[in-house]
Amino acid sequence: MDGPDASDEALMLAYAAGEATAFEQLYARHRGKLYRYLLRQLRDNGLADELFQDIWQRVVSARTGWKPDAGFATWLYTIAHHRLGDHWRSLKHRPAAPADADERTARLADPDTPERVLSEFERRRQLQLALDDLPGEQREVLLLRLEQELTLEEIGEVTGVGRETVKSRLRYAMDKLRAVMPA
């Protein structure tokens, strides 16, 4: 079961059967993308760390009852989706970006010229603002598609909506981003 060619589903079944190395491989494959997904949604490192650990703990706890009805990545992001929903419901609102967000960004070291840094910073800032302006459902499907590379069907399973709804949300999100981002 070990090896880079083993599917996620096969690794999860092996982990459920007691092979700890199978979990290590799953974790290595998905940790970076899952963490970036959470960080993009939360914009808070500490909170992203907390939810990240909680999601993996839920994977560990559910391993014996896991069935390969859906792909592992779909299942993992469904857990993340529900955990994020729990978090937002507990707050009753989506928090604003940290007050010192611009200062944090300005402290990042970059070897490029000041002009290039400013141009790239402005472009990233515009993209982040454009993403922030999207309705939550559109932002979520866009991030799941572009950053996590999930299929439309997998995104539908994660979010609990049909494939056509996913396509519509993705199309509207892309249209809105194209309208505000310079070419």
C-alpha positions in Angstrom: 0.0 0.0 0.0 3.0 2.3 0.5 4.1 4.3 -2.5 3.3 7.4 -4.5 0.9 5.5 -6.8 -1.5 4.4 -4.1 -4.9 6.2 -4.3 -6.1 8.3 -1.4 -9.0 6.0 -1.0 -6.7 2.9 -0.8 -4.5 4.7 1.7 -7.5 5.6 3.9 -8.7 2.0 3.8 -5.2 0.9 4.8 -5.1 3.4 7.6 -8.5 2.2 8.8 -7.0 -1.3 8.9 -4.2 -0.1 11.1 -1.4 1.0 8.7 -0.1 4.3 10.3 2.2 5.0 7.3 -0.9 5.2 5.1 -2.1 8.2 7.2 1.3 9.8 6.9 1.1 9.7 3.1 -2.5 11.1 3.1 -1.4 13.9 5.5 1.6 14.7 3.4 -0.5 14.9 0.2 -3.3 17.1 1.6 -1.9 19.2 4.5 -0.6 22.1 2.4 -3.7 22.6 0.3 -6.1 22.1 3.2 -4.2 24.6 5.3 -4.1 27.2 2.5 -7.8 26.7 2.0 -8.5 27.4 5.7 -6.1 30.3 5.8 -7.8 31.9 2.8 -11.2 31.5 4.4 -10.2 32.6 7.9 -7.3 35.1 7.3 -6.0 34.3 10.8 -3.1 31.9 11.3 -4.0 30.9 14.8 -7.6 30.1 13.9 -6.5 28.3 10.7 -4.1 26.2 12.8 -6.9 25.3 15.3 -9.4 24.3 12.6 -6.7 22.4 10.7 -5.9 20.3 13.7 -9.5 19.7 14.5 -10.2 18.5 10.9 -7.4 16.0 11.0 -8.5 14.8 14.4 -11.9 14.2 12.9 -10.3 12.2 10.1 -8.4 10.1 12.6 -11.6 9.6 14.7 -13.7 8.6 11.7 -11.2 6.2 10.1 -12.8 3.0 11.2 -16.2 3.9 9.8 -14.9 5.5 6.6 -16.3 4.1 3.4 -15.1 5.0 -0.1 -18.5 6.3 -1.2 -16.8 9.6 -2.3 -13.2 10.5 -2.9 -11.0 11.1 0.1 -10.4 14.7 -0.9 -14.1 15.3 -1.2 -14.7 13.8 2.2 -11.8 15.8 3.7 -13.1 19.1 2.3 -16.6 18.3 3.3 -15.4 18.0 6.9 -13.5 21.4 6.4 -16.6 23.0 4.9 -18.8 21.9 7.9 -16.1 22.9 10.4 -15.9 26.4 8.8 -19.7 26.6 8.9 -19.7 25.8 12.6 -17.1 28.4 13.2 -19.0 31.2 11.3 -22.3 30.3 13.0 -20.6 30.5 16.4 -19.5 34.1 15.5 -22.7 35.1 13.8 -20.6 37.2 11.4 -17.5 37.1 9.2 -14.7 39.1 10.9 -12.9 41.9 9.0 -9.3 41.6 8.0 -6.9 42.3 10.9 -6.3 46.0 11.6 -2.6 45.5 11.0 -2.9 43.6 7.7 -1.2 46.2 5.6 1.7 46.5 8.1 2.2 42.7 8.1 2.3 42.7 4.3 4.7 45.6 4.3 7.2 43.8 6.6 7.6 40.9 4.1 11.1 40.8 2.6 11.3 40.7 -1.2 14.4 40.9 -3.3 12.6 42.5 -6.3 12.8 46.2 -7.2 10.5 48.6 -5.2 8.4 49.2 -8.4 7.9 45.6 -9.0 7.1 44.9 -5.4 4.5 47.7 -5.3 2.9 46.5 -8.6 2.7 42.9 -7.4 1.5 44.0 -4.0 -1.3 46.1 -5.5 -2.3 43.2 -7.8 -2.5 40.8 -4.9 -4.3 43.4 -2.8 -6.8 43.9 -5.6 -7.3 40.2 -6.0 -7.8 39.7 -2.2 -10.3 42.6 -2.1 -12.1 41.2 -5.1 -12.2 37.8 -3.5 -13.5 39.3 -0.2 -16.2 41.1 -2.1 -17.6 37.8 -3.6 -20.5 36.3 -1.8 -19.3 33.4 0.5 -20.8 30.7 -1.7 -19.0 32.0 -4.8 -15.7 32.5 -3.0 -15.9 29.0 -1.6 -16.5 27.2 -4.9 -13.8 29.3 -6.6 -11.2 28.5 -3.9 -12.1 24.8 -4.0 -11.8 24.7 -7.8 -8.7 26.8 -8.3 -6.6 26.1 -5.2 -7.8 22.6 -4.2 -8.4 21.5 -7.8 -11.6 19.7 -6.9 -14.0 18.7 -9.7 -17.4 20.3 -10.0 -18.9 17.1 -8.7 -16.6 17.0 -5.7 -17.3 20.7 -4.9 -21.0 19.9 -5.1 -20.5 17.1 -2.6 -18.5 19.3 -0.3 -21.0 22.2 -0.4 -24.2 20.2 -0.6 -25.4 21.7 -3.9 -25.8 20.3 -7.4 -23.2 20.4 -10.2 -25.2 23.1 -12.1 -25.3 25.3 -9.0 -21.5 24.9 -8.6 -21.0 25.8 -12.3 -23.2 28.9 -11.9 -21.5 30.1 -8.7 -18.1 29.5 -10.3 -19.1 31.4 -13.5 -20.5 34.4 -11.5 -17.4 34.5 -9.3 -15.1 34.5 -12.4 -17.1 37.1 -14.1 -17.0 39.4 -11.1 -13.2 38.9 -10.8 -12.6 39.6 -14.5 -14.7 42.8 -14.2 -12.6 44.3 -11.4 -9.1 42.9 -12.2 -7.0 44.6 -14.9 -5.8 42.3 -17.7 
